[in-house]
Amino acid sequence: MFEHEIQQQHAAELMRVAATERLARQAAKDRRAARRTDRRAARTSGQNASEGPVSSLRNRLARAA
């Protein structure tokens, strides 16, 4: 009987791990989809929503003699 209880606990633990992994995969999939829609919206509006302003290196350095 003891072995049966251990097997039941092991099976329950495997089910919990599988459920956790499924949830993590779904969350990653949702994040990727959200990024895709953010990029698509930025592309259609003509601006990069996830990126800040870009300045050239020339504007930041002092002029050489």
C-alpha positions as CSV (number, residue, x, y, z in Angstrom):
1,M,0.0,0.0,0.0
2,F,2.9,2.3,0.8
3,E,4.3,2.1,-2.7
4,H,0.9,2.9,-4.2
5,E,0.7,6.1,-2.1
6,I,4.2,7.1,-3.2
7,Q,3.3,6.5,-6.8
8,Q,0.2,8.7,-6.4
9,Q,2.2,11.5,-4.8
10,H,4.7,11.3,-7.6
11,A,2.0,11.4,-10.3
12,A,0.4,14.4,-8.6
13,E,3.8,16.2,-8.5
14,L,4.3,15.5,-12.2
15,M,0.9,16.9,-13.0
16,R,1.7,20.1,-11.0
17,V,5.0,20.5,-12.9
18,A,3.4,19.9,-16.2
19,A,0.7,22.5,-15.4
20,T,3.4,25.0,-14.3
21,E,5.3,24.5,-17.6
22,R,2.2,24.9,-19.7
23,L,1.4,28.2,-17.9
24,A,5.0,29.4,-18.5
25,R,4.9,28.5,-22.2
26,Q,1.5,30.3,-22.5
27,A,2.8,33.4,-20.8
28,A,5.9,33.5,-23.1
29,K,3.6,33.0,-26.1
30,D,1.4,35.9,-25.0
31,R,4.4,38.2,-24.4
32,R,5.6,37.4,-28.0
33,A,2.2,38.1,-29.4
34,A,2.0,41.4,-27.5
35,R,5.4,42.5,-28.8
36,R,4.4,41.6,-32.3
37,T,1.2,43.7,-32.0
38,D,3.2,46.6,-30.5
39,R,5.7,46.5,-33.4
40,R,2.9,46.3,-35.9
41,A,1.1,49.3,-34.3
42,A,4.3,51.3,-34.2
43,R,5.0,50.5,-37.9
44,T,1.6,51.6,-39.0
45,S,1.7,54.8,-37.0
46,G,5.2,55.6,-38.4
47,Q,7.1,55.6,-35.1
48,N,9.0,53.1,-33.0
49,A,7.1,52.8,-29.8
50,S,9.7,50.5,-28.1
51,E,12.7,52.6,-29.0
52,G,13.8,56.1,-27.8
53,P,15.2,58.9,-29.8
54,V,18.5,58.3,-31.6
55,S,21.3,60.9,-31.6
56,S,24.3,60.6,-33.9
57,L,27.8,60.2,-32.5
58,R,28.8,63.4,-34.3
59,N,26.6,65.5,-32.1
60,R,28.1,64.1,-28.9
61,L,31.8,64.6,-29.6
62,A,33.8,67.8,-29.5
63,R,35.3,68.9,-32.8
64,A,39.0,68.1,-33.3
65,A,41.4,70.9,-34.1
